[in-house]
Amino acid sequence: MIIKAEKLTKKFGGLVAVDQVDFTLAAGEFKSIIGPNGAGKTTLFNLIAGAEPVDGGRILFQGDEITNLPQERIARMGVVKTCQTSQFFPSLSVMQNLSVAAQPPSSWRSLWRGKGLAQKTLRQAKAVLKQVGLESAADCPAEALSHGERRYLDLGLALAANPKVLLLDEPTAGMSPAETRQAARLIKHLAQEFSLSVILVEHDMGVVMEVSDRVLVMNEGRIFAEGAPQEIRRNPDVQRIYLGKGRAAC
Ligand SMILES: Nc1ncnc2c1ncn2[C@@H]1O[C@H](COP(=O)(O)OP(=O)(O)OP(=O)(O)O)[C@@H](O)[C@H]1O
């Protein structure tokens, strides 16, 4: 397993948002986390990425414990998270943003000394620019991008960091149905091309069913069900928890 979490627990005051959850991700696997609002999906995702401190349990990445390491350190090890809200330098161009993300931390000092970016970094940034289809916007300031393009830049920023495990938080949020289908296909293609292991938190069931190898259903901080997309789609208990919370079933 590339990621193994045991008895992960997170509390917010009296609320147990993630309750003794065991989670595994195999190398090359694409796993989606679904569940009704407030089920604990984003919290579990944030615990794995190091974006929230863990209250109980432990997380292993390739056998090494990463529990409560700083998020930057976890990202440098290869577990990289994208956000629901775009995080980039608004006035820098798309290519400059990708170049910063592709820059190994060991070379930040030379960047500050004005030595410029290494050729390897520029090549990596250019490759990612092409992979996420933003070549025509390479010189645009990131703040001038459309909503859909910003989501592609988010994806590019994560890919530029050379991840082994990619954590995607609602990458298609706010996209039109046509953009959503296109983005889902691109994400799946990139995951296969780079042999990435992916954890996806996503509300769009069409996307989840199309891209996932396995789907994990959370409810009230616990794992409710796990299986192949078709099994989850047919599971009457899964449909019940969605309907019980007033959301559309898958
Ligand atoms: N920073 C926080 N402080 C207090 N409570 C929080 C915090 N983050 C999450 N929660 C609570 O923890 C529970 C799980 O939230 P979480 O965001 O993980 O659920 P989710 O399944 O991702 O929901 P959604 O689908 O609505 O995004 C919810 O009851 C939420 O209100």
The ligand as an SDF file (V2000), in Angstrom:
LIG
                    3D

 31 33  0  0  0  0  0  0  0  0999 V2000
  -12.3970   23.5030   11.1170 N   0  0  0  0  0  0  0  0  0  0  0  0
  -13.5180   22.9860   11.6160 C   0  0  0  0  0  0  0  0  0  0  0  0
  -14.0150   23.3770   12.8010 N   0  0  0  0  0  0  0  0  0  0  0  0
  -15.1340   22.8460   13.3190 C   0  0  0  0  0  0  0  0  0  0  0  0
  -15.8540   21.8700   12.7130 N   0  0  0  0  0  0  0  0  0  0  0  0
  -15.4190   21.4360   11.5240 C   0  0  0  0  0  0  0  0  0  0  0  0
  -14.2360   21.9650   10.9150 C   0  0  0  0  0  0  0  0  0  0  0  0
  -14.0540   21.3270    9.7130 N   0  0  0  0  0  0  0  0  0  0  0  0
  -15.0720   20.4550    9.6000 C   0  0  0  0  0  0  0  0  0  0  0  0
  -15.8860   20.5230   10.6680 N   0  0  0  0  0  0  0  0  0  0  0  0
  -17.0680   19.7060   10.9230 C   0  0  0  0  0  0  0  0  0  0  0  0
  -16.6590   18.3440   10.7820 O   0  0  0  0  0  0  0  0  0  0  0  0
  -17.6720   17.5900   10.1110 C   0  0  0  0  0  0  0  0  0  0  0  0
  -17.0700   16.9500    8.8770 C   0  0  0  0  0  0  0  0  0  0  0  0
  -16.7760   18.0150    7.9600 O   0  0  0  0  0  0  0  0  0  0  0  0
  -16.1320   17.7410    6.5380 P   0  0  0  0  0  0  0  0  0  0  0  0
  -15.9240   19.0700    5.9110 O   0  0  0  0  0  0  0  0  0  0  0  0
  -14.9830   16.8410    6.6690 O   0  0  0  0  0  0  0  0  0  0  0  0
  -17.3120   16.9700    5.8080 O   0  0  0  0  0  0  0  0  0  0  0  0
  -17.5000   16.6660    4.2660 P   0  0  0  0  0  0  0  0  0  0  0  0
  -17.9500   15.2590    4.1650 O   0  0  0  0  0  0  0  0  0  0  0  0
  -16.2830   17.0330    3.5190 O   0  0  0  0  0  0  0  0  0  0  0  0
  -18.7040   17.6540    3.9110 O   0  0  0  0  0  0  0  0  0  0  0  0
  -19.0540   18.4850    2.5860 P   0  0  0  0  0  0  0  0  0  0  0  0
  -19.4910   17.4620    1.5920 O   0  0  0  0  0  0  0  0  0  0  0  0
  -20.1810   19.3420    3.0250 O   0  0  0  0  0  0  0  0  0  0  0  0
  -17.8250   19.2410    2.1770 O   0  0  0  0  0  0  0  0  0  0  0  0
  -18.8110   18.5550    9.8130 C   0  0  0  0  0  0  0  0  0  0  0  0
  -19.7830   18.4390   10.8370 O   0  0  0  0  0  0  0  0  0  0  0  0
  -18.1480   19.9140    9.8600 C   0  0  0  0  0  0  0  0  0  0  0  0
  -19.0590   20.9220   10.2480 O   0  0  0  0  0  0  0  0  0  0  0  0
  1  2  1  0
  2  3  1  0
  2  7  2  0
  3  4  2  0
  4  5  1  0
  5  6  2  0
  6  7  1  0
  6 10  1  0
  7  8  1  0
  8  9  2  0
  9 10  1  0
 10 11  1  0
 11 12  1  0
 11 30  1  0
 12 13  1  0
 13 14  1  0
 13 28  1  0
 14 15  1  0
 15 16  1  0
 16 17  2  0
 16 18  1  0
 16 19  1  0
 19 20  1  0
 20 21  2  0
 20 22  1  0
 20 23  1  0
 23 24  1  0
 24 25  2  0
 24 26  1  0
 24 27  1  0
 28 29  1  0
 28 30  1  0
 30 31  1  0
M  END
$$$$
